[in-house]
Amino acid sequence: MKIKKIFSILLSIAFMNFMFSGFAFAQDYENPPCDKEVSVEHLAPHKYSKVNLVKVTDVESIVQKENVIEISFAQNFNSKYYKEGDFIQFEFLDNLVTQEGTCIIPKKSSLIAKITSIKKPRWFSRNAIVCVNFTHIIFPDGKNVPVFAKIVGKKNYLQMTGKDTAKKIAAYTISIGGVGTGLGAAIGVAGGNVITGLIIGGSVGGGVGLISGIVSPGLHYKAKKGQKLPIILEDNLKVPKM
């Protein structure tokens, strides 16, 4: 009977030790020891950024989420020649450095994005829409890290601006207006009043051009090599120390 009681006590002690060690392990996992060298540095402020903090340790730099960084198109881009599932390559034309002088991402690094959705231009001047998912950064030495980010601004997708649409409509108005003006002049000559013909022809042609420009399909998204694009981090970006 005594042996059974002793065994029960030992079993209880062993169970308590196991529970305590598990709790201690959980505590250590949740609160890992701090890095030996830690400093907080800052990226240059951007009009869209909510923070500009970077944690720099002896092994990595951690760019806090909601920082804004600028990338550039690595080549000319035209949505007319792309489809869903294709990839777009961006690059860092300059070193991404903190105001304190730490290089986070070296120049000539690439940022890869996958096209998740693409809408072709539609009638009534509705421009193409290109949605992308940024996947990873590739460094010049071939190493890469994942990145979670989105396009920053009023739209989180690629699309030509209202100014570009206005230019297209204006071009239609001028081109068709010119045809109308020529026709009006011919009518004016036949009727003996060239000035009246020019006025009528220009008015009619310009009006038709304006309507045609509005009703016609919108624009494909185009960007030139080196064109900048701001993106905002949706999660912390961890970069091994260079």
C-alpha positions in Angstrom: 0.0 0.0 0.0 2.8 2.4 0.9 4.6 1.6 -2.4 1.4 2.4 -4.3 1.1 5.7 -2.5 4.7 6.6 -3.1 4.4 5.8 -6.8 1.3 8.0 -7.0 3.2 10.9 -5.3 6.1 10.5 -7.7 3.7 10.4 -10.7 2.1 13.7 -9.5 5.5 15.4 -9.1 6.6 14.2 -12.6 3.3 15.6 -14.1 3.8 19.0 -12.4 7.4 19.2 -13.6 6.2 18.4 -17.2 3.5 21.1 -17.0 6.0 23.7 -15.6 8.6 22.9 -18.2 6.0 23.2 -20.9 4.8 26.6 -19.5 8.4 27.8 -19.3 9.1 26.7 -22.9 5.9 28.6 -24.0 7.1 31.7 -22.2 10.5 31.5 -23.8 9.0 31.0 -27.3 6.6 33.9 -26.8 9.4 36.2 -25.4 12.7 35.2 -27.1 15.8 36.9 -25.9 16.6 40.3 -27.4 19.2 40.8 -30.0 22.6 41.9 -28.8 22.5 45.1 -30.9 19.2 46.8 -31.6 18.6 50.3 -32.9 15.6 52.1 -34.4 16.3 54.0 -37.6 14.1 55.9 -40.1 13.4 55.8 -43.8 12.9 59.1 -45.7 9.3 60.3 -45.1 6.8 59.8 -48.0 3.5 61.6 -48.4 1.6 58.3 -48.2 3.6 56.7 -45.4 2.1 56.2 -42.0 5.4 55.3 -40.3 9.0 55.4 -41.3 10.6 53.1 -38.7 13.2 50.4 -39.3 14.5 48.1 -36.6 18.2 47.3 -37.2 19.8 44.4 -35.4 23.2 42.6 -35.8 21.6 40.1 -38.2 18.8 41.8 -40.1 16.8 44.9 -40.7 13.1 44.9 -40.1 11.2 47.6 -42.1 7.9 48.1 -40.2 4.6 47.6 -42.0 2.9 50.7 -43.4 6.3 52.1 -44.6 6.2 53.3 -48.2 9.0 52.5 -50.6 9.4 53.4 -54.2 10.2 50.9 -57.0 10.6 51.4 -60.7 9.5 49.4 -63.8 12.4 47.3 -65.0 11.2 47.5 -68.6 8.5 49.2 -70.7 5.1 47.8 -69.8 1.9 47.7 -71.9 -1.1 45.8 -70.5 -2.2 45.0 -74.1 0.5 42.2 -74.2 -0.1 40.7 -70.7 -2.6 38.4 -69.1 -3.5 37.0 -65.7 -0.7 34.9 -64.2 2.1 36.8 -66.0 4.8 38.4 -63.9 6.1 42.0 -63.9 9.6 42.9 -62.8 10.4 46.1 -60.9 13.8 47.2 -59.6 15.4 49.5 -57.1 17.4 52.1 -59.1 19.1 53.3 -55.9 20.1 51.8 -52.5 17.2 51.9 -50.1 18.9 53.4 -47.0 17.8 54.8 -43.7 18.4 58.4 -42.8 21.0 57.1 -40.4 23.0 55.5 -43.3 22.1 51.8 -43.1 21.6 50.1 -46.5 18.5 48.0 -46.3 18.1 47.0 -50.0 20.9 47.4 -52.5 20.3 49.0 -55.9 19.7 46.7 -58.8 17.6 44.4 -56.5 14.4 43.2 -58.2 10.8 43.1 -56.9 8.6 40.6 -58.6 4.8 41.0 -58.9 2.2 38.5 -60.3 -0.8 39.8 -62.3 -3.8 38.5 -60.4 -6.5 40.2 -62.5 -6.5 42.2 -65.7 -9.4 44.0 -67.4 -9.1 45.2 -71.0 -10.2 48.7 -72.0 -14.0 49.0 -72.3 -16.4 51.3 -74.1 -17.1 54.8 -72.8 -13.4 55.5 -72.1 -13.1 53.0 -69.3 -9.4 52.3 -69.0 -7.7 48.9 -68.5 -7.2 47.8 -64.9 -4.2 45.7 -63.8 -4.2 44.1 -60.3 -0.9 42.7 -59.0 0.4 40.7 -56.0 3.9 41.5 -55.0 5.7 38.2 -54.1 9.4 38.6 -53.3 12.6 40.7 -53.6 15.6 39.2 -55.3 19.0 40.7 -54.4 22.0 41.0 -56.7 23.6 37.9 -55.1 20.6 35.8 -55.9 19.1 35.6 -52.4 15.5 36.5 -52.0 12.9 37.4 -49.3 9.1 37.4 -49.4 7.3 40.8 -49.4 3.7 41.7 -48.6 2.7 45.0 -50.1 0.2 46.8 -52.3 0.2 49.8 -54.6 -0.4 53.0 -52.6 -2.6 55.9 -53.4 -6.2 56.4 -54.3 -6.2 53.2 -56.3 -4.4 50.0 -55.3 -4.2 48.8 -59.0 -2.5 50.0 -62.2 -4.6 52.2 -64.4 -4.1 55.3 -66.6 -5.1 58.6 -65.1 -8.0 60.9 -65.9 -5.5 63.3 -67.5 -4.5 60.5 -70.0 -8.2 59.9 -70.8 -8.8 63.6 -71.4 -5.8 63.7 -73.8 -7.3 60.7 -75.8 -10.7 62.5 -76.0 -9.0 65.7 -77.1 -7.1 63.9 -79.8 -10.3 62.4 -81.2 -11.9 65.9 -81.1 -9.1 67.5 -83.0 -8.7 64.7 -85.6 -12.4 64.3 -86.4 -12.9 68.1 -86.0 -10.3 68.7 -88.7 -12.2 66.4 -91.1 -15.4 68.3 -90.3 -13.7 71.6 -90.9 -12.4 70.5 -94.3 -15.9 69.3 -95.3 -17.4 72.5 -94.1 -15.0 74.6 -96.1 -15.8 72.6 -99.2 -19.5 73.2 -98.6 -18.8 76.9 -98.0 -16.9 77.2 -101.3 -19.8 75.6 -103.1 -22.2 78.0 -101.4 -20.0 81.1 -101.8 -19.3 81.6 -98.1 -16.1 79.9 -97.0 -16.1 81.5 -93.5 -19.6 80.2 -92.6 -18.6 76.8 -94.0 -15.5 76.7 -91.8 -17.5 77.6 -88.6 -20.2 75.1 -89.3 -17.8 72.3 -90.3 -15.5 72.9 -87.3 -18.4 72.8 -84.9 -20.0 69.7 -86.3 -16.7 67.9 -86.7 -15.5 68.8 -83.2 -18.8 67.7 -81.6 -18.6 64.4 -83.4 -15.0 64.0 -82.4 -15.8 64.7 -78.7 -18.6 62.2 -78.7 -16.5 59.6 -80.4 -13.7 60.1 -78.0 -16.0 59.6 -75.0 -17.8 56.6 -76.4 -14.7 54.8 -77.7 -12.8 52.2 -75.5 -10.4 53.4 -72.9 -6.7 53.1 -72.7 -4.3 50.2 -72.0 -2.1 50.7 -69.0 1.4 51.8 -70.2 4.5 52.6 -68.2 8.0 53.4 -69.3 11.2 51.7 -68.0 12.3 53.6 -64.9 8.8 54.9 -64.1 8.4 55.0 -60.3 5.6 53.3 -58.4 5.1 53.7 -54.6 4.0 50.7 -52.6 3.1 50.3 -48.9 4.1 47.3 -46.8 1.2 45.2 -45.4 3.5 43.3 -43.1 7.0 43.8 -41.7 9.8 43.3 -44.2 12.7 41.3 -42.9 15.9 41.7 -44.8 19.2 39.9 -43.8 22.0 42.3 -43.1 24.0 43.0 -46.2 
